[in-house]
Amino acid sequence: MLAIIPALTACNVYREIQDGKIPNYEVGTQAGADACRECHEDQYDEWSIKSAHAIATVNRPFLDFKTKFTNVFAFNAMMGEEMCYACHGSKLVNEGVNCETCHGIALPNDEDFEKTHEIKYKPGLEKMRQADFCADCHNMNNPITGDLILSLSSEWERSNAGKNGITCQACHMKPRESDEAYHGFDSLSRNVEIYNDILEINDITMKFPEFEFTIVNKVSGHAIPASGPSRIMVMEISFRNAKGSEVYKVDHTFGKYFDLMPVFGIMPYKLKENTQLQSDEVRLVKITLPSSLQGKISELMIVMRFYDVSDDHQGDINKAHTISKPFFKKRIVL
């Protein structure tokens, strides 16, 4: 096991790992989000209440996985928690991806932030509006296999939105109740209702024992579930008799599944299956029912929700640490 470390240090893999430990934000002493709140209260409230960015360093799944990761000697020696905080935000400030993570650190001794805004923040806005600004933290590959673990930016590049130059910010930071950019970022982990109208189920047919339908992803910028293996979308299909009692149930899952790192486990290593519903995709779903159910099914209920599962459990929804409330329900009478 220990022999792997010097072997890796002698190749490009080591350099890529070291690059992954460099923070994707300006390093230094931060003023903290409360300092920005005085003048930007609406943006602060959107960020702190609605965005996953605000809890990036304190949410339970992050902390639990970081502990598992750093408890493996090889991972800790090569990567350590620095790789985690390189995107999740400053450990010292512990505010997740806060204002200064994206906008940059306030200038020293600028109590009113006037110089910071004129010299740094306002000129920096143009860069922040570019399509690739979000990519450094929303794309991540395994340094050994090259397989994309987090693929949100790549999903966007392949999508109709990407091809038409519609950036992440154009959707996720589109002004809501004012002319100012929205800072809640439409995070499913804190507001699952944003997915209420983005899936459709059509072309439902039952020719026993075959049941089939099409499912449509109306999001033009990324897959559902988006990005990595820690989120699984589950379609729960309940087949019911004339009295409304369930006689059969199918859980149809959508997500990315990896083999874990040889020997050490925990970290996604090589992609083995991808069942994400890609942007604007129309997919035919077929289910073959047991012959014993013939003549017993009168209706069915389709419910969809998200399961958040730690990377080391690779889509095992029985080990989910978070289960969302349903964001889609459809009753079908046959």
N, C-alpha and C positions, 0 to 999 in steps of 0.2 A: 504493500500500500504506500509506504513512504517513498518508494522508488519512483512513483508516478510524478511526484512534485519536481525533482530535478529534471526529469524527462521533459516536462511541460515548460520549464523555465528556459530550455534551450531552443524553443521554436516560436513561431508566430503566434501560437495560441497564448503563450505567456504574455506577449505584448498586448494582445487584444484584451486579455483579462485585466491587465494593469490599466489600460485605457478605460475599461468599464468601471473602474473605481474612482475616476476623476469626476467630480460633481458636474452635472450639466447646468450649472448656474454659477453666478459669481460668488466667490467665497470671501467671507469677511464678517465683521461685526454688524449684525442687523439691528435696525430700530424696532422691528416687530410690527405686526399687523395693527395693533392698537394705535400706533403712531399715525397710520394712514386713515384710520377710522374717523378721526376728528373732522376730516374734510370729505371723506368718501364713505359716508355711513351706509348708503344704499348698496354700494358694491361690497362693502364689508359684510353686510347682512346676507347678501346673496351667496357670497363665498363661504361664510362660516356656517350657514344653516343648510344650504342646498348642495354644495359641491363636495365631491369625494376628495378633492385637493386638500381641503381644510383638515381632514382626519388621516392624511396619508402616513403620518408617523405615529399615530396613536391608536389606530383601529386594531382590534384584536387579531384578525387574520394576519396582518402584517407583522405584528409583534410575535405571534406564535411561530410563523414560518421563519422569521429571522432567528429565533432561538434554535429551532431545529437545524437550520442551515449552519449557524456558527458553532453548533455542538459537534459537527462533523469536522474532524481535525484538518483534513485535506482542503475542504472548502474554506474553512476559517483561515488557514495559512495562505491560501492562494488569493482569496477574494475578500473574506471578512465582511463585516457589516457595512464597510465603506461602499461596497457595490449596491447595497440596499438603499443607503441614504444618498447615493449619487443622483437618484431621481426622486425619491420620496421627500426630499427636503432636509434642511439642516437639523441634525440631531440636537445640537446645542439649543437652538430656539424652540424646536419641537412643536412647530405650528404647521407641519406638513408643507405642501406647496403653497406658500403664502405670497403676499404681494411682491416681496423682494426676490423670491425665487425666480419669478418671471421678469419683473421690471428692473431688477438690479438693486444693489445695496445703496441706501441713501448716503450722500456725501457726508463725511465727518463734520460735526459741529454746525450742520445746517438745520437748526432747530425748526424753522418754518418750512423747510423743504423747497424753498423758492429756487435756490441754485440747482438743487437736484432735478427739479422738474424742467427747468430751462436748459440745463447743460446735458442732462442724461435721459430723463424719462420721455419728454416730448420727442426728441430726435430718435429715440429708440422704438417708438410706436410703429414706424414703418416696417422695421424688421419683425416685430411681433405679429404683424398682420400677414406675413409671408406663409405660404403653405407648409414649408418645412420647419417652422419654428417648433411645432409640437413633436416632431418626429424623433428627436433624440431620446425621449423618454417613453414614447409610445410604439417603438419598434425595438425588439431585443432578440438576438439570436444566440443559440448555444455556441460558445467559442470553439468547441471541438468539431461538432457536426455541421455547424452553419445553419441548422434548421431554425426557423423563426419561432421563438417561444411567444413573444408578443408581436402581433402583426397588424396592429391598428392602422399605422401609417401606410403599410403596404396594401392593405385592403382598400384604403382610400385611393391610392395611386391607380389601382385596377378598376375602380368604380366609375360610374358615369359622372358623379360629382367631381372626381379627380380629373377625368378627361376633359371636363368642361370648365376647369379652373375654379370650382366652388370649394373654398378652403374649409378646414375644420372650424375655424373661427366664424365663418359666415353662417354656420348653423348653430354651433354651440355657444356662441357669444352674440348672437343676433339680439339687438335691443328689444326689450319686452315692454315695459311700462314707461320708458323714457327714451331719449335719444342716445343714452350712454350704453356702452357695451355691457352685456349681461355677464356676470361673474359667478353664476351658479353652475354653468357648464352642462346643465341637463344630465346630472349623474343618476344613473339607474339605481345605484346602491343606496341613494338617499331619497329617491323619488321615482318609484317604479311606474307611476302613472304616465310618465313620458312615453311609455311603450303602448299605451292603450289603443292607438289607432294605426300602428305601423305594420300589422300583420293581417292578412286576409286568408280565409279558407273558402275555396270555391270548388265547383265541379264534383260535388259529393255523390257517390254512387255506391249502392250495395247490391252486389250480385253474389249471393252467398255461395261459397264461404269468403269471397273477396270483398273487402271494403276499401275504397280508395277515394282520394281527394287531392286537391292541389293546395299548397301553402305558398303565399307570396310575401316576400320581404319588400316593403315599400320604402325602406331607407335607401337613399341613393348613394350614401357615402361610405358605408361599412357593413360588415356581416353582422348577423345576430346568431348567437352572442358574439360580441366583438372581441378581437385581440387574442387573448391567451386561454390556457387550459383551466383556469381557476373558476370560470363561470360556465354553467351548463344550462341551456334552456330545455325545459321538460314539458312536453305536451302529454297531459294525462287524459286518456280517452276512456270514458266509463260507458260500457254497453249495458243497457237496462231493459227489463221486461215490461209488460203492459202495466204492472203495478208500480213501476218506477224504481224497482229494486235492482241493484247492480248484480249482473251475472258474470261479468268479465271486465278486466281492466288491462290496458296497455299503456306503458310509459315509453313514449318515443322521444329520444334525446337528440339534441343538437349541440355540438361542441368540438373541441380539439383534444386529441388523446395522444400522449407520448409514452415511449419507453423511457424509464428513468435512467439516470447515470449508472453505468456498470459499477458494481462493488458498493458504491456509496449510496445510491438511490437518491431520494428527495428531489433532485433537480431534473426538470424535463431535459431529455437527451436527444431523442430522435422521434420525429413525427411518425405515428403509425396509422392514424385515421383522422380525417377532418370531415365532420358532418355539419359545420357551420352553414347557415342559410345565407348565401352571399348577397350582396346588395342587388336589389331589383330581380333577384332570382325567383322563378316560379318552379316549384319542385312537386313532382308527383309522389305521393306517399301511398303505399299499398300495405294492407294488413290482411293476412289470412287467418280466419277465425276457426276455432275447433269445430269439428262436425257436430259435436254434441249440442251446440248452441242453435242449430237450425230450427227456425220457427219460434225461438224464444226472445228475440231482440226486437223491441218496438221503438226504442229511441236511444240516443246517446248524448253524452255531455262531454264537450272538449274544453279543458281548462289548461292554461299555460302560465307557468311561473319560472323564476330563475333560482337555481341552486348555486351557491358559492362553495366551492370545494378546494381545499388546500392542494397545491401542486403535487404533493407526494401521494395523494389519494387518487389522482388521475380520473376524475369524473365519477367516482363512486358516490352517488347522491345519498346513500345511506350514511355517509360520513360528512355531510354538508354542515358547515358552521353557520350558514345563513340561508334561509328559505324565504323568498319574497312572497308577498300576498299575490293572488292571481291578478294578471293584467289583461287576460283575455278569457272570455267565457262564451260558449255557443252551444245551445241546445238544438238538437236535430231530431225531428220526428220522422220516422221511416214509413 
